Amino acid sequence: MIQLGKTIFSTELFTEKFTCDLSACQGACCVEGSSGAPLEEDELQILEDIYEDVKPYMRPEGIASVEKNGFYIVDQDGDHVTPLVNEEECAYVQFDKDGTAKCAIEQAHREGKVAWAKPISCHLYPIRIKALKDFDAINYHKWHICKPACECGAKMKMPVFRFCKSSLIRKYGEAYYQQMEEAYQIWLEQEGKS
């Protein structure tokens, strides 16, 4: 583990390789799992505020789930998450012609309808953050559905933290990310991998 400011992160962010291969997994992370996408406290109001602008990008089943369950729900662990459709995919998912799951929020963002790209937990994946009393614990989340991403990342020699560069900057800022790059170089030297 490495401490950086008010975060402690696993060296797996350096050792593990990852690059999403959407053509291989078809967005399975938006469909599989026992719960919706984790949401931060400040994201709850955002979801409510942007819903009408995102709604045209959603499937009827997703709209029905949101209108029945709310913009977000509390899961079995007591966390705020996006609602699901039939206990499967996220309510905010749309599917393209080949069946690949994509985020309706992100699509609305790309087309300039909303300023918010998507929940930070989705943007950061495969990084997961646990907010503790004095610091954030940042870890790499391993999931069998991401085997193609691990294989692709290995071919590209892409460490997890570099794959997540834009989302880490979104969460913690540019200076934090630069410090993580510096920590990576120090770690490489210590491990004799430079």
N, CA, C and O of each residue as an XYZ file, in Angstrom:
776
protein
N       0.845     -1.191      0.000
C       0.000      0.000      0.000
C       0.884      1.245      0.000
O       1.962      1.264      0.593
N       0.400      2.280     -0.678
C       1.130      3.542     -0.772
C       0.199      4.662     -0.322
O      -0.953      4.731     -0.750
N       0.707      5.543      0.548
C      -0.084      6.688      0.976
C       0.271      7.890      0.122
O       1.443      8.175     -0.124
N      -0.765      8.589     -0.326
C      -0.588      9.785     -1.146
C      -1.654     10.780     -0.709
O      -2.835     10.593     -1.002
N      -1.248     11.829     -0.016
C      -2.223     12.775      0.511
C      -3.187     12.067      1.441
O      -2.774     11.365      2.364
N      -4.475     12.255      1.194
C      -5.491     11.614      2.040
C      -6.016     10.336      1.401
O      -7.176      9.964      1.579
N      -5.131      9.666      0.648
C      -5.503      8.379      0.050
C      -4.443      7.336      0.386
O      -3.272      7.651      0.599
N      -4.884      6.109      0.424
C      -3.974      4.964      0.505
C      -4.397      4.043     -0.622
O      -5.567      3.672     -0.720
N      -3.443      3.668     -1.481
C      -3.825      2.821     -2.595
C      -2.948      1.583     -2.709
O      -1.791      1.560     -2.287
N      -3.540      0.572     -3.289
C      -2.873     -0.704     -3.506
C      -1.873     -0.596     -4.648
O      -2.133      0.075     -5.647
N      -0.727     -1.259     -4.496
C       0.261     -1.275     -5.577
C      -0.256     -2.065     -6.783
O       0.381     -2.070     -7.836
N      -1.401     -2.729     -6.638
C      -2.004     -3.397     -7.799
C      -2.372     -2.380     -8.885
O      -2.493     -2.744    -10.055
N      -2.550     -1.119     -8.510
C      -2.801     -0.087     -9.517
C      -1.597      0.074    -10.428
O      -1.724      0.558    -11.553
N      -0.411     -0.337     -9.938
C       0.824     -0.302    -10.713
C       1.107     -1.644    -11.389
O       1.533     -1.691    -12.543
N       0.866     -2.733    -10.655
C       1.271     -4.053    -11.165
C       0.291     -4.643    -12.167
O       0.699     -5.292    -13.131
N      -1.005     -4.421    -11.943
C      -2.021     -5.017    -12.823
C      -2.185     -4.170    -14.081
O      -2.054     -2.947    -14.051
N      -2.473     -4.850    -15.176
C      -2.654     -4.177    -16.469
C      -4.125     -4.255    -16.878
O      -4.805     -5.248    -16.620
N      -4.605     -3.175    -17.528
C      -6.037     -3.112    -17.836
C      -6.298     -2.101    -18.944
O      -5.808     -0.973    -18.893
N      -7.062     -2.503    -19.932
C      -7.585     -1.599    -20.963
C      -8.910     -2.190    -21.442
O      -8.940     -3.291    -21.991
N      -9.994     -1.461    -21.235
C     -11.309     -1.990    -21.626
C     -11.298     -2.434    -23.085
O     -10.740     -1.766    -23.956
N     -11.930     -3.574    -23.324
C     -12.098     -4.101    -24.677
C     -13.598     -4.312    -24.871
O     -14.111     -5.425    -24.760
N     -14.281     -3.211    -25.162
C     -15.744     -3.212    -25.236
C     -16.281     -4.198    -26.265
O     -17.364     -4.756    -26.087
N     -15.528     -4.415    -27.338
C     -15.991     -5.363    -28.359
C     -16.000     -6.799    -27.820
O     -16.767     -7.638    -28.293
N     -15.157     -7.072    -26.841
C     -15.090     -8.424    -26.271
C     -16.092     -8.624    -25.131
O     -16.760     -9.656    -25.068
N     -16.198     -7.643    -24.233
C     -17.069     -7.824    -23.056
C     -18.483     -7.302    -23.281
O     -19.402     -7.691    -22.560
N     -18.672     -6.434    -24.263
C     -19.969     -5.836    -24.598
C     -20.622     -5.102    -23.422
O     -21.844     -5.088    -23.272
N     -19.761     -4.489    -22.591
C     -20.296     -3.691    -21.485
C     -20.919     -4.508    -20.382
O     -21.877     -4.070    -19.745
N     -20.381     -5.704    -20.146
C     -20.959     -6.610    -19.141
C     -21.003     -5.997    -17.744
O     -21.858     -6.367    -16.940
N     -20.090     -5.058    -17.439
C     -20.078     -4.463    -16.097
C     -21.337     -3.641    -15.827
O     -21.676     -3.394    -14.670
N     -22.029     -3.218    -16.879
C     -23.281     -2.470    -16.716
C     -24.491     -3.394    -16.584
O     -25.603     -2.947    -16.303
N     -24.255     -4.681    -16.790
C     -25.353     -5.648    -16.813
C     -25.261     -6.648    -15.668
O     -26.269     -6.971    -15.040
N     -24.058     -7.137    -15.396
C     -23.883     -8.177    -14.378
C     -23.647     -7.573    -13.003
O     -23.336     -6.390    -12.866
N     -23.800     -8.407    -12.002
C     -23.585     -7.974    -10.624
C     -24.889     -7.999     -9.851
O     -25.968     -8.147    -10.423
N     -24.770     -7.854     -8.551
C     -25.946     -7.963     -7.688
C     -26.538     -6.609     -7.317
O     -27.541     -6.542     -6.607
N     -25.921     -5.529     -7.795
C     -26.367     -4.201     -7.409
C     -26.081     -3.225     -8.545
O     -25.337     -3.540     -9.474
N     -26.673     -2.044     -8.463
C     -26.430     -1.010     -9.463
C     -25.085     -0.335     -9.249
O     -24.301     -0.746     -8.394
N     -24.828      0.695    -10.026
C     -23.570      1.435     -9.920
C     -23.541      2.224     -8.611
O     -24.501      2.928     -8.298
N     -22.453      2.116     -7.842
C     -22.341      2.902     -6.604
C     -22.379      4.397     -6.898
O     -21.821      4.863     -7.891
N     -23.044      5.137     -6.019
C     -23.184      6.591     -6.192
C     -22.651      7.319     -4.963
O     -22.840      6.876     -3.830
N     -21.984      8.441     -5.206
C     -21.534      9.281     -4.108
C     -22.676     10.202     -3.697
O     -23.597     10.451     -4.474
N     -22.606     10.698     -2.479
C     -23.683     11.523     -1.922
C     -24.036     12.703     -2.828
O     -25.215     12.991     -3.032
N     -23.027     13.387     -3.371
C     -23.303     14.559     -4.203
C     -23.862     14.203     -5.572
O     -24.340     15.079     -6.292
N     -23.806     12.929     -5.938
C     -24.327     12.512     -7.238
C     -25.832     12.255     -7.218
O     -26.464     12.202     -8.273
N     -26.402     12.097     -6.042
C     -27.825     11.774     -5.939
C     -28.682     12.897     -6.518
O     -29.604     12.641     -7.292
N     -28.383     14.121     -6.151
C     -29.142     15.262     -6.662
C     -28.879     15.468     -8.147
O     -29.771     15.856     -8.901
N     -27.633     15.202     -8.559
C     -27.294     15.355     -9.986
C     -28.170     14.432    -10.830
O     -28.717     14.851    -11.850
N     -28.300     13.176    -10.402
C     -29.134     12.219    -11.155
C     -30.563     12.740    -11.304
O     -31.166     12.656    -12.374
N     -31.082     13.275    -10.213
C     -32.447     13.808    -10.251
C     -32.531     15.015    -11.195
O     -33.482     15.149    -11.966
N     -31.518     15.888    -11.120
C     -31.528     17.112    -11.925
C     -31.418     16.854    -13.427
O     -32.003     17.587    -14.224
N     -30.674     15.821    -13.819
C     -30.439     15.582    -15.255
C     -31.397     14.571    -15.868
O     -31.377     14.351    -17.079
N     -32.226     13.961    -15.047
C     -33.054     12.846    -15.521
C     -33.846     13.166    -16.784
O     -33.835     12.371    -17.724
N     -34.520     14.288    -16.833
C     -35.365     14.608    -17.992
C     -34.541     14.731    -19.277
O     -35.040     14.440    -20.364
N     -33.273     15.164    -19.151
C     -32.406     15.282    -20.325
C     -31.805     13.941    -20.736
O     -31.448     13.743    -21.897
N     -31.695     13.027    -19.779
C     -31.140     11.693    -20.056
C     -32.234     10.734    -20.537
O     -31.966      9.814    -21.310
N     -33.428     10.951    -20.087
C     -34.564     10.061    -20.367
C     -34.717      9.695    -21.849
O     -34.989      8.531    -22.143
N     -34.554     10.639    -22.807
C     -34.702     10.271    -24.222
C     -33.678      9.237    -24.697
O     -33.876      8.610    -25.738
N     -32.598      9.053    -23.956
C     -31.550      8.099    -24.335
C     -31.760      6.727    -23.680
O     -31.053      5.768    -23.985
N     -32.734      6.653    -22.784
C     -32.974      5.423    -22.022
C     -33.984      4.517    -22.719
O     -34.787      4.960    -23.541
N     -33.918      3.237    -22.365
C     -34.904      2.274    -22.858
C     -36.183      2.371    -22.020
O     -36.131      2.805    -20.869
N     -37.306      1.982    -22.571
C     -38.561      2.027    -21.800
C     -38.461      1.263    -20.480
O     -39.021      1.685    -19.469
N     -37.739      0.129    -20.495
C     -37.603     -0.665    -19.263
C     -36.833      0.102    -18.184
O     -37.155      0.019    -16.999
N     -35.813      0.847    -18.614
C     -35.041      1.647    -17.668
C     -35.856      2.785    -17.089
O     -35.800      3.064    -15.891
N     -36.615      3.441    -17.957
C     -37.486      4.529    -17.515
C     -38.502      4.006    -16.505
O     -38.742      4.636    -15.475
N     -39.096      2.855    -16.804
C     -40.080      2.256    -15.895
C     -39.451      1.941    -14.538
O     -40.085      2.135    -13.500
N     -38.201      1.452    -14.541
C     -37.521      1.124    -13.290
C     -37.266      2.375    -12.454
O     -37.484      2.379    -11.242
N     -36.798      3.441    -13.116
C     -36.539      4.696    -12.397
C     -37.838      5.272    -11.860
O     -37.889      5.749    -10.726
N     -38.884      5.229    -12.669
C     -40.137      5.835    -12.231
C     -40.837      5.009    -11.152
O     -41.660      5.533    -10.402
N     -40.514      3.735    -11.076
C     -41.062      2.889    -10.011
C     -40.202      2.958     -8.747
O     -40.730      3.055     -7.640
N     -38.862      2.906     -8.918
C     -37.957      2.773     -7.771
C     -37.284      4.071     -7.344
O     -36.790      4.169     -6.220
N     -37.259      5.068     -8.226
C     -36.558      6.312     -7.933
C     -35.277      6.429     -8.745
O     -34.864      5.476     -9.406
N     -34.654      7.592     -8.693
C     -33.442      7.857     -9.462
C     -32.281      6.998     -8.974
O     -31.347      6.715     -9.724
N     -32.350      6.588     -7.710
C     -31.349      5.730     -7.084
C     -32.053      4.957     -5.970
O     -33.147      5.319     -5.539
N     -31.413      3.903     -5.521
C     -31.961      3.092     -4.433
C     -30.846      2.840     -3.416
O     -29.686      3.174     -3.657
N     -31.211      2.249     -2.279
C     -30.228      1.815     -1.279
C     -30.149      0.302     -1.388
O     -31.164     -0.386     -1.282
N     -28.928     -0.227     -1.604
C     -28.778     -1.675     -1.788
C     -28.647     -2.405     -0.453
O     -28.755     -1.790      0.608
N     -28.414     -3.721     -0.506
C     -28.357     -4.548      0.692
C     -27.207     -4.174      1.626
O     -27.232     -4.521      2.807
N     -26.198     -3.468      1.105
C     -25.068     -3.022      1.938
C     -25.298     -1.630      2.518
O     -24.454     -1.104      3.244
N     -26.455     -1.034      2.191
C     -26.751      0.303      2.691
C     -26.155      1.414      1.848
O     -26.111      2.565      2.282
N     -25.692      1.083      0.634
C     -25.088      2.077     -0.257
C     -26.101      2.579     -1.275
O     -27.001      1.843     -1.681
N     -25.954      3.832     -1.686
C     -26.774      4.372     -2.770
C     -26.239      3.845     -4.093
O     -25.041      3.922     -4.364
N     -27.133      3.312     -4.912
C     -26.763      2.748     -6.212
C     -27.853      3.075     -7.231
O     -28.962      3.465     -6.868
N     -27.520      2.912     -8.504
C     -28.535      3.080     -9.544
C     -29.514      1.912     -9.481
O     -29.124      0.803     -9.115
N     -30.790      2.142     -9.836
C     -31.740      1.034     -9.868
C     -31.438      0.097    -11.039
O     -30.748      0.471    -11.987
N     -31.963     -1.117    -10.955
C     -31.756     -2.118    -11.999
C     -33.045     -2.384    -12.755
O     -34.132     -2.011    -12.313
N     -32.907     -3.030    -13.891
C     -34.046     -3.541    -14.661
C     -34.060     -5.046    -14.466
O     -33.104     -5.731    -14.831
N     -35.133     -5.563    -13.896
C     -35.283     -7.009    -13.658
C     -34.090     -7.613    -12.917
O     -33.665     -8.729    -13.217
N     -33.553     -6.868    -11.946
C     -32.410     -7.330    -11.140
C     -31.190     -7.659    -11.997
O     -30.349     -8.464    -11.598
N     -31.094     -7.042    -13.165
C     -29.953     -7.293    -14.055
C     -29.253     -5.983    -14.384
O     -28.507     -5.463    -13.555
N     -29.481     -5.431    -15.593
C     -28.718     -4.262    -16.013
C     -29.166     -2.980    -15.315
O     -30.295     -2.857    -14.841
N     -28.231     -2.033    -15.275
C     -28.492     -0.700    -14.728
C     -29.653     -0.063    -15.512
O     -29.751     -0.221    -16.729
N     -30.509      0.644    -14.810
C     -31.654      1.292    -15.456
C     -31.226      2.336    -16.483
O     -31.988      2.662    -17.393
N     -30.010      2.860    -16.339
C     -29.531      3.907    -17.244
C     -28.749      3.339    -18.435
O     -28.026      4.069    -19.114
N     -28.897      2.046    -18.681
C     -28.192      1.389    -19.792
C     -29.054      1.408    -21.045
O     -30.276      1.268    -20.987
N     -28.392      1.582    -22.169
C     -29.012      1.376    -23.477
C     -28.159      0.331    -24.196
O     -27.003      0.119    -23.827
N     -28.703     -0.308    -25.195
C     -27.960     -1.313    -25.955
C     -27.868     -0.878    -27.407
O     -28.853     -0.429    -27.992
N     -26.669     -1.014    -27.995
C     -26.549     -0.676    -29.410
C     -26.942     -1.877    -30.267
O     -27.372     -2.901    -29.734
N     -26.800     -1.763    -31.580
C     -27.286     -2.807    -32.503
C     -26.691     -4.174    -32.263
O     -27.362     -5.185    -32.465
N     -25.425     -4.223    -31.828
C     -24.792     -5.532    -31.603
C     -24.969     -6.044    -30.182
O     -24.379     -7.059    -29.810
N     -25.785     -5.343    -29.376
C     -26.070     -5.808    -28.019
C     -25.101     -5.289    -26.964
O     -25.160     -5.711    -25.810
N     -24.213     -4.381    -27.348
C     -23.266     -3.823    -26.377
C     -23.979     -2.814    -25.480
O     -24.667     -1.911    -25.956
N     -23.796     -2.990    -24.167
C     -24.389     -2.078    -23.188
C     -23.594     -0.784    -23.149
O     -22.365     -0.793    -23.084
N     -24.311      0.322    -23.189
C     -23.684      1.642    -23.099
C     -24.507      2.508    -22.162
O     -25.691      2.257    -21.935
N     -23.860      3.532    -21.622
C     -24.511      4.386    -20.628
C     -25.312      5.499    -21.292
O     -24.773      6.276    -22.080
N     -26.597      5.573    -20.973
C     -27.455      6.632    -21.517
C     -27.014      8.002    -21.016
O     -27.115      8.995    -21.736
N     -26.523      8.051    -19.771
C     -26.039      9.323    -19.222
C     -24.831      9.798    -20.026
O     -24.742     10.966    -20.406
N     -23.907      8.875    -20.277
C     -22.703      9.230    -21.028
C     -23.057      9.664    -22.450
O     -22.444     10.586    -22.988
N     -24.037      9.009    -23.054
C     -24.454      9.390    -24.405
C     -25.042     10.801    -24.416
O     -24.753     11.594    -25.312
N     -25.867     11.106    -23.419
C     -26.436     12.454    -23.310
C     -25.321     13.486    -23.100
O     -25.389     14.595    -23.629
N     -24.306     13.114    -22.333
C     -23.161     13.994    -22.089
C     -22.380     14.245    -23.388
O     -22.025     15.381    -23.701
N     -22.125     13.176    -24.127
C     -21.372     13.309    -25.388
C     -22.092     14.189    -26.392
O     -21.463     14.858    -27.212
N     -23.406     14.185    -26.323
C     -24.183     15.006    -27.250
C     -24.490     16.396    -26.681
O     -25.284     17.144    -27.250
N     -23.858     16.731    -25.560
C     -23.978     18.068    -24.994
C     -25.270     18.361    -24.258
O     -25.574     19.524    -23.993
N     -26.043     17.330    -23.920
C     -27.324     17.544    -23.240
C     -27.155     17.721    -21.736
O     -27.945     18.419    -21.099
N     -26.115     17.084    -21.159
C     -25.842     17.204    -19.722
C     -24.342     17.410    -19.527
O     -23.532     16.947    -20.330
N     -23.985     18.111    -18.451
C     -22.567     18.388    -18.177
C     -21.880     17.213    -17.476
O     -20.662     17.056    -17.569
N     -22.654     16.402    -16.786
C     -22.123     15.293    -15.979
C     -21.960     14.068    -16.867
O     -22.896     13.684    -17.567
N     -20.770     13.441    -16.846
C     -20.488     12.324    -17.757
C     -21.159     11.016    -17.354
O     -21.755     10.339    -18.191
N     -21.064     10.663    -16.088
C     -21.640      9.434    -15.535
C     -21.157      9.313    -14.098
O     -20.289     10.082    -13.685
N     -21.693      8.368    -13.319
C     -21.204      8.226    -11.937
C     -19.684      7.993    -11.922
O     -19.146      7.282    -12.771
N     -19.011      8.602    -10.949
C     -17.562      8.475    -10.876
C     -17.150      7.016    -10.672
O     -16.075      6.617    -11.122
N     -17.975      6.218    -10.009
C     -17.629      4.804     -9.809
C     -17.530      4.067    -11.142
O     -16.700      3.172    -11.300
N     -18.375      4.444    -12.097
C     -18.330      3.831    -13.432
C     -17.100      4.323    -14.197
O     -16.423      3.544    -14.868
N     -16.824      5.609    -14.089
C     -15.694      6.202    -14.793
C     -14.373      5.649    -14.264
O     -13.432      5.455    -15.033
N     -14.298      5.395    -12.962
C     -13.067      4.903    -12.346
C     -12.828      3.406    -12.553
O     -11.698      2.941    -12.404
N     -13.857      2.657    -12.890
C     -13.703      1.200    -12.920
C     -12.549      0.783    -13.834
O     -12.445      1.296    -14.948
N     -11.664     -0.147    -13.389
C     -11.762     -1.133    -12.314
C     -11.264     -0.673    -10.947
O     -11.055     -1.497    -10.057
N     -11.074      0.622    -10.773
C     -10.711      1.133     -9.452
C     -11.984      1.293     -8.627
O     -13.009      1.771     -9.114
N     -11.890      0.883     -7.371
C     -12.971      1.091     -6.416
C     -12.419      1.888     -5.242
O     -11.315      1.622     -4.769
N     -13.186      2.861     -4.776
C     -12.768      3.710     -3.670
C     -13.712      3.503     -2.491
O     -14.934      3.509     -2.637
N     -13.114      3.322     -1.328
C     -13.883      3.212     -0.081
C     -13.502      4.408      0.772
O     -12.353      4.534      1.198
N     -14.460      5.281      1.021
C     -14.209      6.459      1.863
C     -14.221      6.017      3.317
O     -15.235      5.534      3.821
N     -13.087      6.185      3.988
C     -12.971      5.857      5.403
C     -12.894      7.165      6.201
O     -12.979      8.249      5.624
N     -12.735      7.066      7.504
C     -12.795      8.264      8.352
C     -11.746      9.313      7.969
O     -12.073     10.487      7.800
N     -10.500      8.892      7.835
C      -9.414      9.847      7.611
C      -8.820      9.831      6.211
O      -8.008     10.692      5.871
N      -9.217      8.862      5.397
C      -8.627      8.761      4.059
C      -9.512      7.910      3.153
O     -10.430      7.232      3.613
N      -9.214      7.962      1.852
C      -9.867      7.090      0.875
C      -8.959      5.894      0.619
O      -7.761      6.056      0.387
N      -9.528      4.703      0.660
C      -8.798      3.485      0.296
C      -9.107      3.204     -1.173
O     -10.266      3.028     -1.549
N      -8.061      3.164     -1.997
C      -8.219      2.987     -3.438
C      -7.671      1.615     -3.821
O      -6.498      1.321     -3.591
N      -8.522      0.785     -4.400
C      -8.123     -0.577     -4.741
C      -8.516     -0.946     -6.156
O      -9.410     -0.354     -6.761
N      -7.816     -1.945     -6.657
C      -8.133     -2.533     -7.956
C      -9.154     -3.636     -7.721
O      -8.953     -4.509     -6.876
N     -10.251     -3.594     -8.473
C     -11.307     -4.598     -8.340
C     -11.188     -5.628     -9.453
O     -11.274     -5.291    -10.634
N     -10.991     -6.884     -9.070
C     -10.877     -7.957    -10.064
C     -12.254     -8.570    -10.284
O     -12.978     -8.865     -9.333
N     -12.603     -8.756    -11.560
C     -13.909     -9.324    -11.902
C     -13.703    -10.175    -13.152
O     -13.104     -9.721    -14.127
N     -14.196    -11.395    -13.121
C     -13.962    -12.347    -14.219
C     -14.426    -11.818    -15.575
O     -13.860    -12.183    -16.606
N     -15.441    -10.971    -15.584
C     -15.944    -10.462    -16.863
C     -14.938     -9.524    -17.540
O     -15.061     -9.219    -18.726
N     -13.945     -9.072    -16.770
C     -12.945     -8.146    -17.322
C     -11.683     -8.860    -17.798
O     -10.657     -8.215    -18.012
N     -11.743    -10.172    -17.965
C     -10.568    -10.904    -18.458
C     -10.073    -10.334    -19.798
O      -8.864    -10.177    -19.969
N     -10.965    -10.018    -20.754
C     -10.474     -9.415    -22.011
C      -9.745     -8.087    -21.780
O      -8.776     -7.786    -22.478
N     -10.203     -7.293    -20.810
C      -9.553     -6.010    -20.515
C      -8.166     -6.232    -19.925
O      -7.240     -5.469    -20.201
N      -8.023     -7.268    -19.121
C      -6.714     -7.597    -18.540
C      -5.759     -8.070    -19.642
O      -4.585     -7.700    -19.659
N      -6.271     -8.879    -20.547
C      -5.443     -9.364    -21.666
C      -5.035     -8.203    -22.568
O      -3.882     -8.116    -22.990
N      -5.977     -7.314    -22.863
C      -5.702     -6.152    -23.709
C      -4.702     -5.228    -23.016
O      -3.776     -4.724    -23.652
N      -4.887     -5.006    -21.722
C      -3.977     -4.164    -20.958
C      -2.572     -4.724    -20.905
O      -1.593     -3.979    -20.952
N      -2.474     -6.065    -20.804
C      -1.155     -6.710    -20.779
C      -0.435     -6.500    -22.115
O       0.762     -6.214    -22.146
N      -1.176     -6.645    -23.212
C      -0.568     -6.426    -24.537
C      -0.082     -4.983    -24.691
O       0.966     -4.724    -25.284
N      -0.860     -4.061    -24.148
C      -0.523     -2.635    -24.271
C       0.408     -2.144    -23.156
O       0.868     -1.003    -23.173
N       0.679     -3.037    -22.178
C       1.508     -2.681    -21.012
C       0.951     -1.440    -20.299
O       1.684     -0.510    -19.962
N      -0.358     -1.460    -20.083
C      -1.080     -0.328    -19.506
C      -1.418     -0.593    -18.037
O      -2.337     -1.362    -17.753
N      -0.691      0.029    -17.092
C      -1.050     -0.137    -15.681
C      -2.449      0.425    -15.415
O      -2.883      1.366    -16.079
N      -3.142     -0.155    -14.448
C      -4.506      0.258    -14.121
C      -4.604      1.768    -13.899
O      -5.519      2.410    -14.416
N      -3.669      2.341    -13.136
C      -3.794      3.766    -12.817
C      -3.692      4.639    -14.065
O      -4.330      5.689    -14.130
N      -2.903      4.224    -15.053
C      -2.809      5.017    -16.287
C      -4.066      4.862    -17.133
O      -4.503      5.820    -17.770
N      -4.652      3.668    -17.146
C      -5.917      3.489    -17.851
C      -6.970      4.421    -17.251
O      -7.819      4.948    -17.970
N      -6.914      4.620    -15.944
C      -7.900      5.434    -15.228
C      -7.464      6.891    -15.054
O      -8.003      7.596    -14.200
N      -6.510      7.343    -15.840
C      -5.966      8.696    -15.682
C      -7.055      9.768    -15.643
O      -7.109     10.555    -14.697
N      -7.918      9.809    -16.651
C      -8.917     10.890    -16.712
C      -9.893     10.825    -15.540
O     -10.323     11.864    -15.037
N     -10.246      9.624    -15.102
C     -11.181      9.514    -13.978
C     -10.505      9.853    -12.653
O     -11.140     10.428    -11.769
N      -9.213      9.502    -12.499
C      -8.479      9.885    -11.284
C      -8.331     11.402    -11.217
O      -8.439     11.989    -10.140
N      -8.087     12.035    -12.356
C      -8.005     13.497    -12.394
C      -9.372     14.105    -12.071
O      -9.461     15.088    -11.335
N     -10.418     13.523    -12.616
C     -11.776     14.013    -12.314
C     -12.061     13.933    -10.813
O     -12.670     14.842    -10.249
N     -11.628     12.863    -10.173
C     -11.905     12.645     -8.750
C     -10.988     13.470     -7.840
O     -11.456     14.099     -6.892
N      -9.680     13.467     -8.130
C      -8.712     14.045     -7.202
C      -7.911     15.231     -7.748
O      -7.240     15.919     -6.980
N      -7.970     15.478     -9.048
C      -7.253     16.609     -9.623
C      -5.960     16.210    -10.333
O      -5.411     15.130    -10.117
N      -5.498     17.114    -11.182
C      -4.293     16.884    -11.988
C      -3.051     16.701    -11.118
O      -2.233     15.820    -11.381
N      -2.906     17.536    -10.076
C      -1.715     17.452     -9.214
C      -1.630     16.089     -8.540
O      -0.545     15.520     -8.420
N      -2.774     15.563     -8.100
C      -2.782     14.236     -7.481
C      -2.300     13.179     -8.470
O      -1.482     12.322     -8.134
N      -2.818     13.253     -9.690
C      -2.416     12.248    -10.678
C      -0.912     12.337    -10.951
O      -0.250     11.307    -11.077
N      -0.373     13.534    -11.042
C       1.070     13.689    -11.272
C       1.871     13.090    -10.126
O       2.934     12.509    -10.344
N       1.364     13.230     -8.906
C       2.033     12.619     -7.748
C       1.980     11.096     -7.845
O       2.919     10.409     -7.443
N       0.887     10.579     -8.377
C       0.787      9.131     -8.552
C       1.798      8.653     -9.596
O       2.416      7.603     -9.423
N       1.967      9.409    -10.666
C       2.988      9.081    -11.671
C       4.384      9.074    -11.032
O       5.188      8.182    -11.300
N       4.664     10.069    -10.191
C       5.956     10.137     -9.504
C       6.130      8.943     -8.563
O       7.212      8.361     -8.486
N       5.063      8.585     -7.852
C       5.118      7.427     -6.961
C       5.387      6.152     -7.760
O       6.101      5.260     -7.299
N       4.809      6.075     -8.963
C       5.022      4.911     -9.830
C       6.496      4.801    -10.223
O       7.061      3.708    -10.201
N       7.118      5.921    -10.580
C       8.532      5.896    -10.966
C       9.408      5.469     -9.789
O      10.346      4.692     -9.966
N       9.113      5.966     -8.603
C       9.867      5.570     -7.402
C       9.669      4.088     -7.144
O      10.619      3.366     -6.839
N       8.423      3.641     -7.267
C       8.116      2.221     -7.044
C       8.873      1.338     -8.052
O       9.414      0.295     -7.686
N       8.904      1.765     -9.316
C       9.642      0.996    -10.335
C      11.128      0.877     -9.969
O      11.725     -0.190    -10.114
N      11.705      1.964     -9.502
C      13.117      1.947     -9.119
C      13.345      1.003     -7.948
O      14.303      0.230     -7.937
N      12.453      1.075     -6.959
C      12.590      0.214     -5.780
C      12.418     -1.261     -6.127
O      13.043     -2.136     -5.529
N      11.550     -1.515     -7.114
C      11.310     -2.902     -7.525
C      12.335     -3.368     -8.556
O      12.336     -4.530     -8.962
N      13.198     -2.460     -8.971
C      14.218     -2.810     -9.979
C      13.619     -3.039    -11.346
O      14.120     -3.854    -12.120
N      12.521     -2.306    -11.656
C      11.831     -2.519    -12.931
C      11.992     -1.353    -13.885
O      11.399     -1.349    -14.964
N      12.783     -0.366    -13.504
C      12.909      0.810    -14.380
C      13.895      0.557    -15.509
O      14.122      1.437    -16.338
